[in-house]
Amino acid sequence: MTSLPVELIEAIVEAVSDQRTLRSCALVSKAFLSPSHRLIFHSLLLQHSRQNIRDFRTIARVHAFCINSPHIVSYFRHLHIGFLRLEVDADGPRLQRVLASLQGVVHLQISGFDSAPNSTFEMSPILVQGILELLPLTSLNKVSLYKIHSVQVDLLHAAMSHVRTLSLTEIRIFTTPNMESSVPNNPESCYLEELVLGLSTQPQSALLFLLRPDSGPYLQKIRTWRLHWHWEDNAMTYRLVESLSSTLRHLWITSIDYAHPSFPLHLPPLPSLLSLSLRLSERLISSVDLVATINTFWSTIPRVEDIIYVFDTYADMDEGFAPESSIFAFVSAIERNRAQMLNLKRVECSLNFRLNQSQGVREGLMRRLEAFARERYPSLLSREGGVMEFSVSMVGAGV
């Protein structure tokens, strides 16, 4: 077979999206083997299978795989760990050896089971120790914790010292008001730039942890924050956003908290903010409250360049949108305040439908919406100087 340039082989393999075809690519020639293996073995799931004890994902089988195929281990970039405490303890030595062999991990994800509502699991000391030894890896950029009970403060601070992105969703942090924790000797050595606070039924634990004085030094370089704003914890969330005001560049806010639909949204002054993304539900916000929020933007976020408004709607698509609906209240408020928002370059209104409608129906609504907006707000949609864009999506409920 005529040899192909390495770049072309990698481009061919990266265009493949399914595992079966990737395995076929690995058999083409020796030149295709390594690029194919990099994608085939990109992710490793360590999780006990209750249905099949011989499942590859069990610690024992992964341990044997690492011993028999050490050259493959270097390909793993995403490590996902999820199992019960007793299962981890039973295979503790094997788990430690597996984790020690993974030297190229970029994203570490640890999660509990989703099999029961509000289920969580507690990390064993062996697992915590293995994670602490993984954190200094120069390749590791992101740590995600999901449905974990009693996460230790020291573990979180260690993660904040070494990674660029930390994601916390449905976790409870084991902390007491008087608990002391290590603070970095040199805060400049901390790399954390992005913080994600996902949807949680009990957000107070994470908020209180981040507001602790000994957590402050780890947050000095935060540029991006994605959060579900819980109105019942409005004061704490406001304080935390305010504490990041000097460095925060990008802010994503989702509010789908049906139990506490308090509004309008009050942001603290964020002089460094460049982009703001809001995802709000039509059921939770009135046009009056939305306008009150937009009217403060010129003073609270004076340097903002991009604003994205994701509008969760439950309206009948065939009826379209009335001129007094929240989305047009948003556009009207932007138009009135645009002269004072000197850096504003782009505003996107994205309609997120949770209805089982065809793409043709959504595109039809999109055309009607754009035509109405172009007639009513010509300056925002003009070819010269216009900043407004519209889109239609069917996205999920995550941050």
Solvent accessible surface area in square Angstrom, and as a share of the most:
residue,aa,sasa,rsa
1,M,172,0.77
2,T,115,0.67
3,S,103,0.67
4,L,63,0.31
5,P,80,0.50
6,V,95,0.55
7,E,127,0.57
8,L,84,0.42
9,I,6,0.03
10,E,55,0.24
11,A,55,0.43
12,I,69,0.35
13,V,1,0.00
14,E,119,0.53
15,A,85,0.66
16,V,29,0.17
17,S,114,0.73
18,D,67,0.35
19,Q,79,0.35
20,R,203,0.74
21,T,57,0.33
22,L,8,0.04
23,R,135,0.49
24,S,64,0.41
25,C,15,0.09
26,A,11,0.08
27,L,153,0.76
28,V,74,0.42
29,S,39,0.25
30,K,181,0.77
31,A,58,0.45
32,F,12,0.05
33,L,71,0.36
34,S,45,0.29
35,P,14,0.09
36,S,0,0.00
37,H,33,0.15
38,R,94,0.34
39,L,58,0.29
40,I,23,0.12
41,F,46,0.19
42,H,80,0.36
43,S,62,0.40
44,L,3,0.02
45,L,50,0.25
46,L,0,0.00
47,Q,42,0.19
48,H,40,0.18
49,S,9,0.06
50,R,145,0.53
51,Q,167,0.74
52,N,78,0.40
53,I,121,0.62
54,R,177,0.65
55,D,30,0.15
56,F,85,0.35
57,R,74,0.27
58,T,10,0.06
59,I,7,0.04
60,A,41,0.32
61,R,109,0.40
62,V,0,0.00
63,H,21,0.10
64,A,46,0.36
65,F,44,0.18
66,C,13,0.08
67,I,111,0.56
68,N,116,0.60
69,S,21,0.14
70,P,88,0.55
71,H,120,0.53
72,I,9,0.04
73,V,7,0.04
74,S,63,0.41
75,Y,36,0.14
76,F,5,0.02
77,R,78,0.29
78,H,42,0.19
79,L,0,0.00
80,H,42,0.19
81,I,0,0.00
82,G,1,0.01
83,F,1,0.00
84,L,61,0.30
85,R,100,0.36
86,L,147,0.73
87,E,38,0.17
88,V,0,0.00
89,D,53,0.28
90,A,83,0.65
91,D,31,0.16
92,G,0,0.00
93,P,77,0.49
94,R,95,0.35
95,L,0,0.00
96,Q,76,0.34
97,R,131,0.48
98,V,0,0.00
99,L,4,0.02
100,A,61,0.48
101,S,45,0.29
102,L,1,0.01
103,Q,111,0.50
104,G,14,0.13
105,V,1,0.00
106,V,53,0.31
107,H,38,0.17
108,L,0,0.00
109,Q,44,0.20
110,I,1,0.00
111,S,8,0.05
112,G,9,0.09
113,F,34,0.14
114,D,99,0.51
115,S,93,0.60
116,A,45,0.35
117,P,126,0.79
118,N,122,0.62
119,S,24,0.16
120,T,44,0.25
121,F,11,0.05
122,E,71,0.32
123,M,16,0.07
124,S,1,0.00
125,P,86,0.54
126,I,50,0.25
127,L,0,0.00
128,V,13,0.07
129,Q,80,0.36
130,G,2,0.02
131,I,3,0.01
132,L,61,0.31
133,E,105,0.47
134,L,5,0.03
135,L,2,0.01
136,P,76,0.48
137,L,29,0.15
138,T,143,0.83
139,S,35,0.23
140,L,5,0.02
141,N,64,0.33
142,K,68,0.29
143,V,4,0.02
144,S,14,0.09
145,L,5,0.02
146,Y,65,0.25
147,K,24,0.10
148,I,0,0.00
149,H,62,0.28
150,S,30,0.19
151,V,0,0.00
152,Q,84,0.37
153,V,2,0.01
154,D,81,0.42
155,L,6,0.03
156,L,1,0.00
157,H,2,0.01
158,A,23,0.18
159,A,3,0.03
160,M,0,0.00
161,S,26,0.17
162,H,69,0.31
163,V,0,0.00
164,R,103,0.37
165,T,18,0.11
166,L,0,0.00
167,S,14,0.09
168,L,4,0.02
169,T,28,0.17
170,E,43,0.19
171,I,5,0.03
172,R,90,0.33
173,I,14,0.07
174,F,118,0.49
175,T,44,0.26
176,T,65,0.38
177,P,138,0.86
178,N,139,0.71
179,M,61,0.27
180,E,158,0.71
181,S,19,0.12
182,S,77,0.49
183,V,68,0.39
184,P,25,0.16
185,N,161,0.83
186,N,82,0.42
187,P,42,0.26
188,E,116,0.52
189,S,56,0.36
190,C,3,0.02
191,Y,105,0.40
192,L,0,0.00
193,E,67,0.30
194,E,40,0.18
195,L,0,0.00
196,V,19,0.11
197,L,14,0.07
198,G,9,0.09
199,L,81,0.40
200,S,12,0.08
201,T,96,0.56
202,Q,92,0.41
203,P,11,0.07
204,Q,70,0.31
205,S,23,0.15
206,A,11,0.08
207,L,7,0.03
208,L,98,0.49
209,F,0,0.00
210,L,3,0.02
211,L,36,0.18
212,R,32,0.12
213,P,127,0.80
214,D,22,0.12
215,S,0,0.00
216,G,32,0.31
217,P,25,0.16
218,Y,6,0.02
219,L,9,0.05
220,Q,91,0.40
221,K,55,0.23
222,I,0,0.00
223,R,84,0.31
224,T,18,0.11
225,W,0,0.00
226,R,68,0.25
227,L,2,0.01
228,H,12,0.05
229,W,2,0.01
230,H,13,0.06
231,W,17,0.06
232,E,80,0.36
233,D,11,0.06
234,N,57,0.29
235,A,72,0.56
236,M,33,0.15
237,T,2,0.01
238,Y,67,0.26
239,R,128,0.47
240,L,1,0.00
241,V,0,0.00
242,E,80,0.36
243,S,72,0.47
244,L,6,0.03
245,S,25,0.16
246,S,83,0.54
247,T,27,0.15
248,L,0,0.00
249,R,68,0.25
250,H,61,0.27
251,L,0,0.00
252,W,69,0.24
253,I,3,0.01
254,T,6,0.03
255,S,4,0.02
256,I,19,0.09
257,D,24,0.12
258,Y,105,0.40
259,A,82,0.63
260,H,74,0.33
261,P,67,0.42
262,S,69,0.44
263,F,30,0.12
264,P,34,0.21
265,L,2,0.01
266,H,104,0.47
267,L,10,0.05
268,P,0,0.00
269,P,83,0.52
270,L,0,0.00
271,P,69,0.43
272,S,14,0.09
273,L,0,0.00
274,L,42,0.21
275,S,22,0.14
276,L,2,0.01
277,S,12,0.08
278,L,0,0.00
279,R,18,0.07
280,L,3,0.02
281,S,0,0.00
282,E,54,0.24
283,R,165,0.60
284,L,24,0.12
285,I,12,0.06
286,S,55,0.36
287,S,34,0.22
288,V,119,0.69
289,D,37,0.19
290,L,0,0.00
291,V,32,0.19
292,A,42,0.33
293,T,1,0.01
294,I,0,0.00
295,N,61,0.31
296,T,46,0.27
297,F,1,0.00
298,W,112,0.39
299,S,60,0.39
300,T,17,0.10
301,I,0,0.00
302,P,56,0.35
303,R,112,0.41
304,V,0,0.00
305,E,49,0.22
306,D,40,0.21
307,I,0,0.00
308,I,46,0.23
309,Y,0,0.00
310,V,24,0.14
311,F,0,0.00
312,D,0,0.00
313,T,0,0.00
314,Y,58,0.22
315,A,27,0.21
316,D,70,0.36
317,M,3,0.01
318,D,116,0.60
319,E,141,0.63
320,G,14,0.13
321,F,33,0.14
322,A,45,0.35
323,P,65,0.41
324,E,127,0.57
325,S,21,0.13
326,S,10,0.07
327,I,0,0.00
328,F,3,0.01
329,A,14,0.11
330,F,0,0.00
331,V,0,0.00
332,S,17,0.11
333,A,0,0.00
334,I,0,0.00
335,E,66,0.29
336,R,142,0.52
337,N,11,0.06
338,R,66,0.24
339,A,86,0.66
340,Q,93,0.41
341,M,5,0.02
342,L,155,0.77
343,N,61,0.31
344,L,15,0.08
345,K,134,0.57
346,R,71,0.26
347,V,0,0.00
348,E,27,0.12
349,C,0,0.00
350,S,11,0.07
351,L,0,0.00
352,N,0,0.00
353,F,2,0.01
354,R,96,0.35
355,L,56,0.28
356,N,159,0.81
357,Q,63,0.28
358,S,67,0.43
359,Q,114,0.51
360,G,47,0.45
361,V,54,0.31
362,R,49,0.18
363,E,76,0.34
364,G,12,0.12
365,L,2,0.01
366,M,39,0.17
367,R,155,0.57
368,R,122,0.45
369,L,6,0.03
370,E,54,0.24
371,A,64,0.50
372,F,70,0.29
373,A,0,0.00
374,R,117,0.43
375,E,147,0.66
376,R,107,0.39
377,Y,3,0.01
378,P,81,0.51
379,S,58,0.37
380,L,1,0.00
381,L,16,0.08
382,S,44,0.29
383,R,241,0.88
384,E,157,0.71
385,G,53,0.51
386,G,30,0.29
387,V,12,0.07
388,M,12,0.05
389,E,79,0.36
390,F,13,0.05
391,S,34,0.22
392,V,36,0.21
393,S,27,0.18
394,M,79,0.35
395,V,78,0.45
396,G,54,0.52
397,A,44,0.34
398,G,51,0.49
399,V,60,0.34
